[in-house]
Amino acid sequence: MTRAYDEIVEFIAGGTTPESVARFEPSQRTKDYVADLIHKEKTAGLASDELSELDHFMKLEHLMRLAKARARTLCGQ
């Protein structure tokens, strides 16, 4: 499986519009994978590579939330 954050990176690299940013959602597969990482972190702990992946995803997700809020303003939503 690709890293959870690769989807966000691909989305940004592909070029965007305010409308597409406002509508962006990770795939269900990515959502499930990240949920599994979070559950594992809370119960069994994560390997260092998994912890790094989760950290990167969470940082990018925060950035996307900020971008979505700005995009909604730009497109009048």
N, C-alpha and C positions, 0 to 999 in steps of 0.2 A: 504494500500500500504506500502511496505517496504520503508525504507529511501532511498533517491536517491543515497547515497554513498555506500549502501550495495552491489551493483553490483561490484563495484571496490574492495571492501573488499573480496568478494567471489572469484573474479578472482585471487587476490593475494594469498589467502589462499589455492586455488586449485593447486598451483604450476605453475610455468611459465617457458617459454624459452624466449630467446631474440626475437625469431620470433613471439611468441604469444603476447608478450608485444608490439612489433612494430605494430601489427595488431589490438590490442584491441580498441574497440569502445563501448561506453555505448549503451544500447538498445534505440530504438526510443522512447519507453515509458518513459525511464529515461530522455532522452534529452527534450522531451515535458514537463515533469513534472518540470524540472529545469528551462526551459524557462518560464513556468507559474509562478514559484516562483520569478524569476527575474522581470517579468512584474508586479507582485503583489507588490514586494518591491518598485518599482518605482512609482506605482500609488496609491495603497491603504495602503501600509505598511504591514509588516509581524508580526505575533505573535512571541513571543520569541522562541518557539520551531521550528517554520519555519525558523527563522533567523539563529538559531544554525545549523539546517540541511543544509541550503544553504552554510553557512560558512564552515562546514565540507566538503561538496561536492567540493567547490571551492579549498580548500587546497589539497584534494586528487587528483582533476583534475590537479592541478599544478604539483604535484608529479608525476602523470602519464605522463604528457608531458615531464618532465625531463627524466623519465625512458624510454620513447619511443625514445627520441633522443639518449640516450646511447645505447639502444638495436639496433637501426638502425646502429650505428657505429660497434657494435659487430658482426652483421650479414652481414655487408658489403653493406647495402642499401644506 
